[in-house]
Amino acid sequence: MSARNLCFGLLALLGCLTADAKVVPASPFCDGLVLQRDRRVPVWGKADPGEQVTVSFADQRKTAAADAKGAWMVTLAPMKACAEGRPLTIASQSFSNVAVGEV
């Protein structure tokens, strides 16, 4: 294999490794979070422009596309208080023990 072919192969591999979009939830989203009860709850963050981001929590599933600057936001419908911790999933990331109550 020539050095040129090796270089092109490595560049192609590097391109594949960086092709996956990185969805970054905003800093408030973490394990043990409490979401405000009886109110619409915004969930937001950054991603590659145009990236589709899906948020799932308590039987709700919302999707939004990141804008030209990479910002995205979905709004969860109001929920009753529930101390039972449940997972909050943002794209491929999952936060555990998320409750709904008084913040």
C-alpha positions in Angstrom: 0.0 0.0 0.0 1.4 3.3 -1.0 1.7 6.3 1.4 -0.8 8.2 -0.6 -3.4 5.4 -0.3 -2.7 5.1 3.4 -3.2 8.8 3.8 -6.5 8.8 1.9 -7.6 5.7 4.0 -6.8 7.5 7.3 -8.6 10.7 6.2 -11.7 8.6 5.2 -11.7 6.9 8.6 -11.3 10.2 10.4 -14.3 11.6 8.4 -16.4 8.6 9.5 -15.5 9.1 13.1 -16.4 12.8 13.1 -19.6 12.4 11.0 -21.7 11.6 14.0 -23.5 14.8 15.3 -22.9 15.6 19.0 -26.0 16.6 20.8 -25.2 18.6 24.0 -28.0 19.2 26.5 -27.9 22.5 28.4 -26.2 22.4 31.8 -29.3 22.1 34.0 -30.0 18.6 32.6 -28.4 15.9 34.8 -29.1 12.9 37.0 -31.5 13.7 39.9 -33.1 16.7 38.2 -36.5 17.9 39.3 -38.8 19.3 36.6 -41.4 21.9 37.6 -44.9 20.4 38.0 -48.0 21.8 36.3 -46.0 23.9 33.9 -44.7 23.5 30.3 -41.0 22.5 30.7 -38.5 23.6 28.1 -35.6 21.2 27.3 -32.8 22.7 25.2 -29.2 22.5 24.1 -26.8 22.5 21.1 -26.3 20.2 18.1 -25.1 20.4 14.6 -27.3 22.7 12.5 -30.3 20.8 11.1 -29.7 17.8 13.5 -33.0 16.2 14.7 -33.1 15.9 18.5 -35.6 13.7 20.3 -36.4 14.1 24.0 -38.4 11.4 25.9 -39.8 11.7 29.4 -42.9 10.2 31.2 -44.7 9.0 28.1 -43.9 12.2 26.1 -41.7 12.2 23.1 -40.8 15.5 21.4 -38.5 16.2 18.4 -36.9 19.4 17.2 -34.4 20.4 14.6 -31.3 22.4 15.6 -31.4 25.9 13.9 -28.6 27.4 11.8 -26.6 28.1 14.9 -27.1 24.7 16.4 -29.6 25.7 19.1 -32.6 23.4 19.6 -35.5 23.3 22.1 -38.6 21.2 22.8 -41.3 21.9 25.4 -42.8 19.1 27.5 -46.5 19.3 28.3 -47.4 20.1 32.0 -47.1 17.2 34.3 -48.5 16.4 37.8 -46.0 16.0 40.6 -44.4 12.6 40.8 -41.5 11.8 43.2 -40.8 8.6 41.3 -37.5 9.1 39.5 -37.8 8.3 35.8 -35.3 8.5 32.9 -35.0 11.6 30.8 -33.6 10.8 27.4 -32.1 13.5 25.2 -30.9 12.0 21.8 -28.6 9.1 22.9 -28.0 10.4 26.4 -30.1 9.3 29.4 -30.4 11.0 32.8 -31.6 8.9 35.7 -33.9 9.6 38.6 -35.6 12.7 37.2 -38.7 13.7 39.2 -41.5 16.2 38.7 -42.3 18.5 41.6 -41.9 22.0 43.1 -38.7 23.6 42.1 
